Amino acid sequence: MKLVLHNYWRSSASYRVRIGLGLKQLPWEYAAVNIILGEGEQKSPGYRALNPMAQVPTLEISEDDGTVRHLQQSLPILEYLEDRWPEPRLLPADPYLRARARGLAEIVNSGIQPLQNLRVLQAVEELGGDKKAWATKWISTGLDALEVEAHALAGRYAIGDRVTIADLFLVPQIYNARRFDVDMAQYPTLSRIERACNELPPFHAAHPDRQPDAAA
């Protein structure tokens, strides 16, 4: 079995999956998709055949029997990894905590990231808007909520003292927040969790600046 992750170094969705692969200690290959080169390599016919939405990441799964499958969108990719390689667990066994971990991830996944991704910012700019102000507004709105929600159950990490899927979504989003000059000092719980996560080798290795296609 071989795993290939088609991804871009600065994509927060790609970053989440890289962390998950590292935590599961799975061997995988890096396939760079430059989403800002020209019209974007993700829009090429070859890549669209793998991912009709023309987004990253895409996980390519080649089974030993020759079957090749593709998964798109970071959340189902991570849940696939969780189902197939259940240890270490990224979703708590307790139903309530499991739902809360998913809920924290969804604040990022549906409440922040779609409003500040590349295609939306390009559209804002095309319509004459200030793309940085737009991104900052929605990132800050989401982090305001995430700070309150995380504070209720946080230990060393977002849900107690074990890494969960919530942390995999939080850390890349904070990376993006800093790109848009959001002041993280106003989010002490989130900042503390991020520091704890980044002490772990899989988070360290998945950081955008450490990827083979990272801009110099």
C-alpha positions as CSV (number, residue, x, y, z in Angstrom):
1,M,0.0,0.0,0.0
2,K,1.3,3.5,-0.9
3,L,0.0,6.9,0.1
4,V,0.6,10.0,-1.9
5,L,-0.5,13.4,-0.6
6,H,-1.1,15.9,-3.4
7,N,-0.7,19.2,-1.5
8,Y,0.7,22.7,-1.3
9,W,3.1,23.8,1.5
10,R,1.0,26.8,2.7
11,S,-2.4,25.2,2.4
12,S,-3.9,24.9,5.9
13,A,-6.1,21.9,4.7
14,S,-2.9,20.2,3.5
15,Y,-1.1,21.0,6.7
16,R,-3.8,19.3,8.7
17,V,-3.4,16.1,6.8
18,R,0.4,16.1,7.0
19,I,0.0,16.3,10.8
20,G,-2.4,13.4,10.8
21,L,-0.2,11.2,8.7
22,G,2.7,12.0,11.0
23,L,0.8,11.2,14.1
24,K,-0.3,7.9,12.7
25,Q,3.3,7.2,11.7
26,L,2.4,6.4,8.2
27,P,4.9,6.4,5.3
28,W,3.7,8.7,2.5
29,E,5.0,10.6,-0.5
30,Y,4.8,14.3,-1.1
31,A,3.3,15.5,-4.4
32,A,3.5,19.3,-4.7
33,V,0.6,21.1,-6.4
34,N,1.5,24.8,-6.9
35,I,-1.8,26.6,-6.4
36,I,-0.4,30.0,-7.2
37,L,1.7,29.3,-10.3
38,G,0.1,30.8,-13.3
39,E,-3.6,29.9,-13.3
40,G,-2.8,27.3,-10.6
41,E,-1.7,23.7,-11.1
42,Q,-4.8,22.6,-9.3
43,K,-6.9,23.7,-12.2
44,S,-5.1,21.6,-14.7
45,P,-7.1,18.7,-16.4
46,G,-4.8,16.2,-14.9
47,Y,-5.3,17.3,-11.3
48,R,-9.0,17.9,-11.8
49,A,-9.3,14.2,-12.7
50,L,-8.2,13.5,-9.2
51,N,-10.1,16.4,-7.5
52,P,-12.9,17.9,-9.5
53,M,-13.1,20.9,-7.1
54,A,-9.6,21.8,-8.0
55,Q,-8.5,22.1,-4.4
56,V,-5.8,20.6,-2.2
57,P,-5.2,18.2,-0.6
58,T,-6.0,14.9,-2.4
59,L,-4.9,11.7,-0.8
60,E,-4.0,9.0,-3.4
61,I,-4.3,5.4,-2.0
62,S,-2.7,2.6,-4.0
63,E,-3.6,-0.8,-2.6
64,D,-1.4,-3.9,-2.9
65,D,-4.0,-5.4,-5.3
66,G,-3.4,-2.5,-7.7
67,T,-6.6,-0.6,-6.8
68,V,-6.0,3.2,-6.8
69,R,-8.5,5.5,-5.0
70,H,-8.6,9.2,-4.2
71,L,-10.0,11.1,-1.3
72,Q,-10.6,14.8,-1.3
73,Q,-11.2,17.3,1.6
74,S,-9.1,17.2,4.7
75,L,-11.8,16.2,7.2
76,P,-12.9,13.0,5.4
77,I,-9.2,12.2,4.7
78,L,-8.4,12.4,8.4
79,E,-11.5,10.3,9.3
80,Y,-10.4,7.7,6.8
81,L,-7.0,7.6,8.4
82,E,-8.7,7.3,11.8
83,D,-10.9,4.4,10.7
84,R,-8.2,2.5,9.0
85,W,-5.3,3.2,11.4
86,P,-7.1,3.8,14.7
87,E,-4.0,4.4,16.9
88,P,-3.1,6.8,18.1
89,R,-6.7,7.9,18.4
90,L,-7.6,11.4,17.1
91,L,-11.3,11.2,18.0
92,P,-12.0,10.6,21.7
93,A,-13.9,7.4,22.7
94,D,-16.3,9.3,24.8
95,P,-19.3,10.3,22.6
96,Y,-19.6,13.8,24.1
97,L,-15.9,14.6,23.8
98,R,-15.8,13.1,20.3
99,A,-18.6,15.5,19.3
100,R,-16.8,18.4,21.0
101,A,-13.6,17.7,19.2
102,R,-15.4,17.6,15.8
103,G,-17.2,20.8,16.8
104,L,-14.0,22.6,17.4
105,A,-12.6,21.3,14.1
106,E,-15.7,22.5,12.4
107,I,-15.4,26.1,13.7
108,V,-12.2,26.2,11.6
109,N,-13.4,23.9,8.8
110,S,-16.7,25.6,8.0
111,G,-16.6,28.9,9.9
112,I,-13.1,30.3,9.1
113,Q,-11.1,28.5,6.4
114,P,-13.7,28.7,3.5
115,L,-13.9,32.5,4.0
116,Q,-10.2,33.1,3.8
117,N,-9.0,30.5,1.2
118,L,-7.3,31.5,-2.0
119,R,-10.3,31.4,-4.3
120,V,-12.4,33.6,-2.0
121,L,-9.7,36.1,-1.5
122,Q,-9.1,36.3,-5.3
123,A,-12.9,36.9,-5.7
124,V,-12.9,39.6,-3.0
125,E,-10.0,41.4,-4.8
126,E,-11.6,41.0,-8.2
127,L,-14.7,42.8,-6.8
128,G,-12.6,45.7,-5.5
129,G,-12.5,44.7,-1.9
130,D,-9.6,44.6,0.6
131,K,-8.8,40.9,0.8
132,K,-6.6,41.3,3.9
133,A,-9.3,43.1,5.8
134,W,-11.8,40.5,4.7
135,A,-9.6,37.6,5.8
136,T,-8.7,39.3,9.1
137,K,-12.4,39.9,9.9
138,W,-13.4,36.2,9.5
139,I,-10.4,34.7,11.1
140,S,-10.8,36.9,14.1
141,T,-14.5,36.1,14.4
142,G,-13.8,32.4,14.3
143,L,-10.9,32.6,16.7
144,D,-13.1,34.6,19.1
145,A,-15.5,31.7,19.2
146,L,-12.8,29.0,19.3
147,E,-11.1,30.7,22.3
148,V,-14.3,30.4,24.3
149,E,-15.1,26.9,23.2
150,A,-11.6,25.5,23.7
151,H,-11.2,27.1,27.1
152,A,-14.1,25.0,28.5
153,L,-12.4,21.6,27.8
154,A,-8.7,22.4,27.2
155,G,-5.9,20.7,29.1
156,R,-2.5,20.6,27.5
157,Y,-4.4,20.3,24.2
158,A,-7.8,21.4,22.9
159,I,-9.6,18.5,24.5
160,G,-7.9,17.5,27.7
161,D,-4.3,16.1,27.6
162,R,-4.4,14.0,24.4
163,V,-4.1,15.4,20.8
164,T,-7.4,15.2,18.9
165,I,-8.6,16.3,15.5
166,A,-9.4,19.7,17.0
167,D,-5.7,20.4,17.4
168,L,-5.0,19.4,13.8
169,F,-7.4,22.1,12.6
170,L,-6.4,24.7,15.2
171,V,-2.6,24.8,14.6
172,P,-2.8,25.4,10.8
173,Q,-5.4,28.1,11.3
174,I,-3.2,30.0,13.8
175,Y,-0.4,29.8,11.2
176,N,-2.8,31.5,8.7
177,A,-3.9,34.0,11.3
178,R,-0.3,35.2,11.7
179,R,0.0,35.5,7.9
180,F,-2.8,38.1,8.1
181,D,-1.3,39.8,11.1
182,V,-4.0,38.7,13.6
183,D,-2.8,39.5,17.1
184,M,-2.7,36.1,18.8
185,A,-2.1,37.7,22.2
186,Q,-5.8,38.1,22.6
187,Y,-6.2,34.3,22.4
188,P,-4.2,32.9,25.3
189,T,-5.8,29.5,25.4
190,L,-5.3,28.9,21.7
191,S,-1.8,30.2,21.8
192,R,-0.9,27.9,24.7
193,I,-2.4,24.8,22.9
194,E,-0.4,25.7,19.8
195,R,2.8,25.9,21.7
196,A,2.2,22.5,23.2
197,C,1.3,20.9,19.9
198,N,4.4,22.3,18.2
199,E,6.6,20.6,20.7
200,L,5.5,17.3,19.1
201,P,7.6,16.0,16.2
202,P,4.6,15.4,13.8
203,F,3.4,19.0,14.1
204,H,7.0,20.2,13.8
205,A,7.6,18.2,10.6
206,A,4.3,19.2,9.0
207,H,5.0,23.0,9.4
208,P,4.7,24.7,6.0
209,D,8.2,26.2,6.1
210,R,9.6,22.6,6.3
211,Q,8.0,21.3,3.1
212,P,10.0,20.6,0.0
213,D,8.0,23.1,-2.1
214,A,8.1,25.9,0.5
215,A,9.0,29.3,-0.9
216,A,12.5,30.4,0.0
